[in-house]
C-alpha cells in the first residue's frame, strides 16, 4: 500500500493548528460577535415553548426609526395575516402604530429584551398603538382567535 502523506513527506498538522489559531485571533479582533449575542439568542428562544408562526419581513421603508431618529415602516406577513408597523422615536422611547390585515380585535403584545412586555388590543379596524416602548431587541406577537383555538404570530426581532 502506498502512503502518500503530505507533500515533502512531512506532517504539517502543527503548522495547520498555528494557522487556524492565528485566523481565530484575527476574527476575534476584527469581527467579534456582538457583546449581547447570548442575550439575543436567549430572548429569541424564550418563545420556544409557545406554538407560534413566525412572520417574515415583507417590506421596509426608511427605517430611520430603527437605530436612528425619526420614523420608519416595516411590513411583516404570514400566510393569512399582514402586520404593518410604523416606528416613531420619541426621546429614548418609541411609539409603535400598527395595522393588522385582515382587521379584527386581536391581542397585540410587544416584547423588549430586559424590559418585559406590554400589550393592547387592536380595534375593529385592526389598528393598535403601543406607547413608551423602550430601546432594545424587540418582537411583536399577535394573538388571533379566542382561548380555545388561539393562534400566535410573532415577528422577527427588530433592534430599536
C-alpha angles and dihedrals in degrees: 000000000000120000104204096178117170127324110283090023095265126116112242099192092115091054090047092053091050092047092050091047090052091049090050092052090048092052092047090052101040102031111016120174115263112277091236096047094115092051091048092052092047090049092052093045093051086083091057093102093053125084098235140159115222115224120215131228108265105172139355123201119191100320093203088135089063111075091347144045134291124029139315138182127220128183123202127186139192127175098292105004135073120195117193119185132185115204120208120185112220108183107297093343136065136224117215116203111187143181129200124206120228088040121233145133097275129159113255123195131183119206119198119185112250091004103072126223140302127192145196139171123251114236123243088274091057094250121139138171129205112190130194096021109172125226117268144080104331138190131179121216123197117199111207125192130008129299094275095057104017119165123189127206119193128194124224113265120277123194109224 
